[in-house]
């Protein structure tokens, strides 16, 4: 039969219309070759197909079906599976996708800001660590750093085997944590890394939670977006630029005059006055990785509902100036993730801020100490754990290179709780205090076989009376307690330990884990009321 040319054109035009061309079944990037699926747990497999299309999913003799909804999305659970040899998962609709080299093991998400983003190649002993990273049954997945105004469905990434070729640019904390689990449990491990340096917790929290519980932050960014859309931000930027150019020209002229004067006098050219900082060009608020929800939308939501055992988190530096607010914000973010994942209270392990900045000679307030306190308070949430690293930071480096111990201390929590191994999961955590005359007795949890001082005597303790003026205190270990006193404070009311940006402190347990900084008082701190 002869087909007229205009009929061919008409047919092509009709097939080009949305909904008339059969769509291939498509899967998200996180469901792909070389992935690790969570053992002992039903495994969600989701993706996109034609509305109403039936999709069949099979693996290891297990078979399930799903039907794509009106929006073209489908999701079904298969398994659970046990660890063993690599398997294949087949997803079939109008087309067939075979996911190859799939391992069954333990899956963890690693997120946070720059100390989680910090790579193996930039950490301690990189040459040796990279050369030894030959773990074909450990798999890595890195989410690209992008923002989004609304929740996204997918990312541009892929799974790969852990090797000397793939590990250098991967998160060091995530790698060392995963390696510890892989070696101690002898099972495949999948690490999903999604972090962005310098970002606050609100960027990783859903918009719904930010609007409901942290409206001042949400409103501040909404105003920024409105100013951008109305052109007010551009006008303000242009005015700032005009002032900057004027100030810069005056400084340049003054520098030239100084140089000319020195030249005439036969003297060396003087050091030039620095130019003022140039104003940043404005853009949409949602382009900023600091904007509420934009990193959750782009870098967390696309991973849901991938079956995971838990998450590790290293962040807080960007929220230190609002530490009191973090007491609520951080638990809200964790609760957010658990709610959207729909797996209940999966384990959430986090790193307490390391020691950083110049050491002070006398007791003083500290925003970083208050942020560490907020992190400790988050342990009130079920199934959480905290790795204390107050002893491995660097005064002049916000990114301490020792990420090996960070990973090991996070892994200790997982090994001792989720996986039931007999390991000490934490250093001493303050429990309670009692006052007897001029002495304060402090009790601790997680004494790990006993308390010890690394050094000649305990350091880092301060004490205060009703006047709230802290002085350094004498402290001694008495069994599983520490007794604190000072001849300058006859009637003590409060004790603080390691309460500083970069404290001198040395209380450990016999398992070799450091005590967490703490205070016994609740007197208002320097970040109280800051939103």
FISETOR-869894 format. One record per residue (C-alpha): chain; x, y, z; residue number from 1. Coordinates in steps of 0.02 Angstrom, whole numbers. Layout:
N
   nulo     east    north       up   nuse
      A        X        Y        Z    NUM
...
END
This chain:
531
   nulo     east    north       up   nuse
      A        0        0        0      1
      A       64      171      -47      2
      A       74      300       94      3
      A       51      478       37      4
      A      187      601       92      5
      A       66      711      189      6
      A        7      557      287      7
      A      187      521      339      8
      A      206      700      399      9
      A       40      690      492     10
      A       87      526      576     11
      A      256      595      631     12
      A      172      750      701     13
      A       46      646      799     14
      A      183      535      872     15
      A      277      689      926     16
      A      132      745     1036     17
      A      155      714     1224     18
      A       77      551     1280     19
      A       66      474     1105     20
      A      247      412     1096     21
      A      275      256     1202     22
      A      402      304     1336     23
      A      541      186     1385     24
      A      547      130     1564     25
      A      675      238     1651     26
      A      761      217     1820     27
      A      845      347     1932     28
      A     1034      357     1932     29
      A     1048      283     2106     30
      A      968      122     2041     31
      A     1101       65     1919     32
      A     1245      -54     1884     33
      A     1366      -88     2028     34
      A     1247      -29     2163     35
      A     1231     -104     2337     36
      A     1057     -143     2400     37
      A     1019     -154     2585     38
      A     1019     -331     2654     39
      A      875     -398     2757     40
      A      756     -260     2702     41
      A      629     -244     2560     42
      A      715     -149     2419     43
      A      614      -10     2334     44
      A      636       -3     2145     45
      A      558      150     2065     46
      A      559      247     1904     47
      A      453      312     1761     48
      A      350      235     1622     49
      A      191      272     1526     50
      A       40      308     1636     51
      A      -46      143     1672     52
      A       99       38     1608     53
      A      137     -122     1702     54
      A      317     -146     1753     55
      A      387     -313     1810     56
      A      538     -322     1926     57
      A      633     -484     1952     58
      A      790     -534     2047     59
      A      852     -702     2113     60
      A      687     -786     2077     61
      A      588     -650     2165     62
      A      461     -559     2058     63
      A      346     -411     2085     64
      A      241     -293     1979     65
      A      201     -109     1984     66
      A       87        2     1881     67
      A      139      178     1834     68
      A       21      311     1899     69
      A      -54      456     1805     70
      A      111      549     1830     71
      A      208      407     1751     72
      A      293      355     1913     73
      A      300      178     1980     74
      A      374      101     2136     75
      A      378      -76     2203     76
      A      477     -171     2332     77
      A      572     -330     2300     78
      A      665     -446     2417     79
      A      730     -442     2552     80
      A      895     -520     2500     81
      A     1045     -594     2588     82
      A     1227     -559     2551     83
      A     1308     -670     2422     84
      A     1372     -666     2244     85
      A     1331     -517     2131     86
      A     1157     -526     2058     87
      A     1055     -444     1921     88
      A      890     -352     1937     89
      A      778     -346     1783     90
      A      649     -208     1760     91
      A      534     -239     1612     92
      A      394     -139     1533     93
      A      388      -86     1351     94
      A      576     -102     1362     95
      A      689     -203     1476     96
      A      828     -140     1589     97
      A      951     -261     1667     98
      A     1044     -191     1817     99
      A     1208     -284     1828    100
      A     1337     -321     1963    101
      A     1219     -283     2107    102
      A     1284     -324     2281    103
      A     1185     -352     2440    104
      A     1255     -274     2597    105
      A     1249     -118     2704    106
      A     1202       53     2633    107
      A     1235      221     2715    108
      A     1208      402     2664    109
      A     1346      526     2707    110
      A     1304      711     2710    111
      A     1348      880     2784    112
      A     1464     1023     2740    113
      A     1649     1040     2698    114
      A     1720      918     2825    115
      A     1609      782     2751    116
      A     1652      842     2575    117
      A     1839      838     2616    118
      A     1921      709     2504    119
      A     2036      562     2536    120
      A     2170      647     2430    121
      A     2170      798     2548    122
      A     2172      699     2710    123
      A     2311      623     2813    124
      A     2427      498     2727    125
      A     2340      512     2557    126
      A     2470      416     2456    127
      A     2462      263     2568    128
      A     2273      271     2591    129
      A     2237      286     2405    130
      A     2355      145     2357    131
      A     2272       29     2485    132
      A     2093       69     2432    133
      A     2065      -94     2339    134
      A     1892     -146     2396    135
      A     1789     -210     2248    136
      A     1643     -253     2362    137
      A     1635      -76     2429    138
      A     1539       39     2311    139
      A     1536      230     2301    140
      A     1403      351     2238    141
      A     1433      539     2236    142
      A     1288      661     2214    143
      A     1334      819     2114    144
      A     1324      984     2206    145
      A     1173     1076     2137    146
      A     1026     1175     2208    147
      A      841     1166     2166    148
      A      689     1271     2212    149
      A      578     1116     2211    150
      A      608      932     2253    151
      A      695      841     2111    152
      A      674      661     2053    153
      A      849      619     1994    154
      A     1034      662     1995    155
      A     1175      642     1870    156
      A     1288      513     1950    157
      A     1335      329     1947    158
      A     1397      191     2060    159
      A     1578      133     2051    160
      A     1691        8     2137    161
      A     1805       75     2272    162
      A     1981       76     2200    163
      A     2139      184     2197    164
      A     2066      263     2041    165
      A     1895      308     2113    166
      A     1931      348     2295    167
      A     2044      504     2287    168
      A     1900      626     2259    169
      A     1776      537     2371    170
      A     1727      595     2546    171
      A     1863      542     2667    172
      A     1745      525     2816    173
      A     1622      422     2713    174
      A     1762      312     2646    175
      A     1845      279     2814    176
      A     1676      245     2895    177
      A     1624      127     2757    178
      A     1793       40     2755    179
      A     1781        6     2942    180
      A     1609      -74     2921    181
      A     1666     -172     2769    182
      A     1815     -245     2860    183
      A     1730     -276     3027    184
      A     1567     -349     2958    185
      A     1642     -435     2804    186
      A     1494     -383     2695    187
      A     1479     -267     2544    188
      A     1455      -84     2589    189
      A     1378       54     2484    190
      A     1416      235     2527    191
      A     1307      372     2453    192
      A     1397      538     2473    193
      A     1297      700     2462    194
      A     1376      855     2542    195
      A     1419     1036     2507    196
      A     1551     1141     2596    197
      A     1498     1293     2696    198
      A     1313     1251     2699    199
      A     1193     1269     2847    200
      A     1073     1136     2909    201
      A      921     1232     2846    202
      A      976     1202     2666    203
      A      960     1014     2698    204
      A      787     1028     2778    205
      A      619     1023     2688    206
      A      529     1184     2645    207
      A      376     1124     2740    208
      A      473     1108     2902    209
      A      562     1274     2877    210
      A      397     1365     2850    211
      A      313     1279     2997    212
      A      451     1288     3127    213
      A      584     1411     3070    214
      A      487     1551     2989    215
      A      615     1689     3023    216
      A      743     1597     2916    217
      A      617     1555     2780    218
      A      549     1733     2777    219
      A      724     1808     2766    220
      A      761     1707     2609    221
      A      588     1737     2537    222
      A      621     1924     2552    223
      A      787     1900     2462    224
      A      697     1810     2321    225
      A      566     1947     2310    226
      A      701     2081     2302    227
      A      783     1987     2160    228
      A      622     1967     2062    229
      A      571     2148     2087    230
      A      741     2217     2039    231
      A      769     2294     2212    232
      A      921     2183     2240    233
      A      999     2238     2076    234
      A      971     2422     2117    235
      A     1049     2399     2289    236
      A     1197     2309     2209    237
      A     1223     2448     2083    238
      A     1223     2578     2223    239
      A     1348     2474     2323    240
      A     1458     2455     2169    241
      A     1459     2643     2141    242
      A     1517     2671     2320    243
      A     1646     2533     2304    244
      A     1718     2604     2143    245
      A     1730     2777     2221    246
      A     1817     2710     2376    247
      A     1932     2599     2271    248
      A     1985     2744     2160    249
      A     2026     2851     2312    250
      A     2133     2713     2387    251
      A     2221     2683     2221    252
      A     2258     2870     2208    253
      A     2324     2873     2387    254
      A     2433     2721     2353    255
      A     2505     2805     2198    256
      A     2538     2966     2293    257
      A     2629     2869     2430    258
      A     2732     2776     2301    259
      A     2779     2937     2209    260
      A     2826     3021     2372    261
      A     2937     2874     2422    262
      A     3019     2870     2251    263
      A     3064     3055     2261    264
      A     3139     3029     2433    265
      A     3236     2877     2373    266
      A     3144     2762     2492    267
      A     3071     2588     2460    268
      A     2895     2580     2391    269
      A     2775     2573     2540    270
      A     2648     2434     2564    271
      A     2488     2476     2472    272
      A     2326     2499     2566    273
      A     2208     2354     2525    274
      A     2052     2388     2422    275
      A     1883     2364     2506    276
      A     1791     2202     2469    277
      A     1691     2210     2309    278
      A     1502     2184     2329    279
      A     1437     2017     2268    280
      A     1321     2016     2119    281
      A     1143     1965     2168    282
      A     1049     1816     2098    283
      A      897     1710     2137    284
      A      894     1654     2319    285
      A      872     1473     2265    286
      A     1040     1479     2175    287
      A     1125     1495     2343    288
      A     1169     1332     2434    289
      A     1128     1424     2596    290
      A      945     1446     2550    291
      A      822     1338     2649    292
      A      775     1171     2571    293
      A      874     1192     2409    294
      A      999     1054     2449    295
      A      865      939     2518    296
      A      770      966     2355    297
      A      918      932     2240    298
      A     1032      816     2338    299
      A      925      716     2462    300
      A      750      701     2388    301
      A      812      610     2230    302
      A      884      472     2341    303
      A      718      434     2426    304
      A      659      295     2453    305
      A      822      200     2420    306
      A      837       70     2559    307
      A      973      121     2683    308
      A     1035       65     2852    309
      A     1069      241     2911    310
      A     1155      408     2886    311
      A     1314      493     2945    312
      A     1325      683     2959    313
      A     1468      807     2983    314
      A     1406      987     2989    315
      A     1377     1129     3110    316
      A     1515     1254     3077    317
      A     1397     1361     2972    318
      A     1266     1363     3110    319
      A     1383     1400     3256    320
      A     1327     1582     3265    321
      A     1149     1519     3294    322
      A     1187     1373     3408    323
      A     1032     1391     3517    324
      A      925     1382     3360    325
      A     1021     1226     3307    326
      A      952     1138     3461    327
      A      786     1132     3368    328
      A      842     1143     3187    329
      A      957      991     3186    330
      A      832      870     3267    331
      A      698      938     3149    332
      A      807      899     2999    333
      A      839      722     3059    334
      A      654      696     3090    335
      A      620      765     2916    336
      A      734      639     2832    337
      A      661      494     2931    338
      A      485      546     2885    339
      A      515      561     2698    340
      A      615      400     2690    341
      A      476      302     2772    342
      A      594      178     2856    343
      A      559      229     3035    344
      A      696      295     3148    345
      A      846      235     3048    346
      A     1013      263     3132    347
      A     1080      440     3117    348
      A     1260      466     3173    349
      A     1345      636     3177    350
      A     1513      715     3215    351
      A     1530      843     3353    352
      A     1632      995     3302    353
      A     1820      977     3321    354
      A     1931     1096     3418    355
      A     1975     1248     3312    356
      A     2045     1426     3322    357
      A     2164     1505     3445    358
      A     2170     1438     3623    359
      A     2118     1560     3760    360
      A     2208     1577     3925    361
      A     2052     1603     4031    362
      A     1876     1527     4032    363
      A     1761     1618     3911    364
      A     1599     1602     3815    365
      A     1607     1512     3648    366
      A     1483     1494     3504    367
      A     1570     1334     3450    368
      A     1550     1262     3625    369
      A     1365     1304     3618    370
      A     1349     1218     3449    371
      A     1432     1062     3521    372
      A     1306     1071     3663    373
      A     1163     1078     3537    374
      A     1235      925     3451    375
      A     1245      832     3617    376
      A     1063      877     3653    377
      A     1015      794     3489    378
      A     1061      626     3566    379
      A      889      637     3647    380
      A      818      580     3480    381
      A      805      391     3467    382
      A      937      294     3373    383
      A     1064      434     3361    384
      A     1250      434     3400    385
      A     1389      563     3411    386
      A     1574      547     3371    387
      A     1675      665     3483    388
      A     1833      733     3400    389
      A     1881      872     3521    390
      A     2058      800     3522    391
      A     2099      787     3337    392
      A     2061      961     3269    393
      A     2189     1091     3215    394
      A     2194     1268     3283    395
      A     2234     1345     3114    396
      A     2133     1228     3002    397
      A     1945     1211     3001    398
      A     1971     1053     2899    399
      A     2079      939     3009    400
      A     2166      808     2904    401
      A     2139      661     3022    402
      A     1979      594     2946    403
      A     2028      414     2984    404
      A     1984      428     3169    405
      A     1824      522     3126    406
      A     1767      377     3019    407
      A     1818      249     3150    408
      A     1726      339     3291    409
      A     1568      351     3187    410
      A     1584      168     3142    411
      A     1603      121     3326    412
      A     1427      186     3358    413
      A     1359       83     3214    414
      A     1455      -74     3258    415
      A     1406      -67     3441    416
      A     1222      -27     3416    417
      A     1150      -74     3246    418
      A     1268     -221     3222    419
      A     1277     -280     3403    420
      A     1466     -296     3417    421
      A     1554     -279     3584    422
      A     1643     -112     3559    423
      A     1647       48     3658    424
      A     1537      168     3560    425
      A     1576      332     3648    426
      A     1690      427     3761    427
      A     1624      489     3930    428
      A     1463      590     3921    429
      A     1412      700     4067    430
      A     1267      627     4166    431
      A     1240      721     4330    432
      A     1320      826     4468    433
      A     1310      843     4656    434
      A     1386      974     4770    435
      A     1468      933     4936    436
      A     1536     1089     5021    437
      A     1658     1169     4901    438
      A     1673     1018     4788    439
      A     1570      960     4639    440
      A     1556      776     4596    441
      A     1521      736     4414    442
      A     1452      571     4353    443
      A     1470      505     4175    444
      A     1398      379     4055    445
      A     1506      277     3936    446
      A     1654      266     4053    447
      A     1724      124     3945    448
      A     1807       26     4085    449
      A     1858      180     4183    450
      A     1905      362     4169    451
      A     2083      415     4132    452
      A     2181      576     4110    453
      A     2300      587     3963    454
      A     2438      682     4050    455
      A     2496      721     4226    456
      A     2329      791     4282    457
      A     2156      831     4217    458
      A     2138      994     4122    459
      A     1995     1088     4043    460
      A     1880     1104     4195    461
      A     1816     1273     4256    462
      A     1702     1314     4400    463
      A     1590     1460     4452    464
      A     1484     1517     4596    465
      A     1325     1621     4600    466
      A     1416     1764     4513    467
      A     1436     1659     4355    468
      A     1620     1701     4342    469
      A     1716     1546     4290    470
      A     1894     1508     4346    471
      A     2005     1361     4308    472
      A     1974     1217     4428    473
      A     2070     1073     4502    474
      A     1997      906     4448    475
      A     2035      727     4499    476
      A     1964      559     4448    477
      A     1874      464     4586    478
      A     1814      296     4521    479
      A     1689      332     4382    480
      A     1671      513     4438    481
      A     1771      673     4426    482
      A     1783      787     4578    483
      A     1807      972     4540    484
      A     1850     1119     4654    485
      A     1942     1285     4667    486
      A     2000     1385     4816    487
      A     1930     1538     4725    488
      A     1751     1471     4729    489
      A     1688     1426     4902    490
      A     1508     1388     4851    491
      A     1511     1314     4675    492
      A     1355     1318     4566    493
      A     1417     1259     4397    494
      A     1558     1167     4310    495
      A     1610     1172     4127    496
      A     1726     1057     4034    497
      A     1813     1093     3868    498
      A     1701     1244     3851    499
      A     1799     1340     3719    500
      A     1831     1349     3532    501
      A     1993     1255     3554    502
      A     2002     1190     3732    503
      A     2146     1110     3823    504
      A     2064      951     3888    505
      A     2118      772     3919    506
      A     1979      668     3999    507
      A     1959      498     3913    508
      A     1894      326     3953    509
      A     2006      172     3952    510
      A     1942      130     3778    511
      A     2038      284     3718    512
      A     1888      392     3673    513
      A     1881      575     3731    514
      A     1748      648     3843    515
      A     1623      764     3760    516
      A     1628      949     3809    517
      A     1486      997     3926    518
      A     1422     1119     4055    519
      A     1310     1090     4206    520
      A     1228     1262     4199    521
      A     1096     1330     4081    522
      A     1144     1513     4093    523
      A     1108     1609     3931    524
      A     1250     1594     3804    525
      A     1316     1709     3670    526
      A     1203     1636     3534    527
      A     1042     1639     3635    528
      A      901     1722     3537    529
      A      996     1729     3372    530
      A      890     1673     3225    531
END
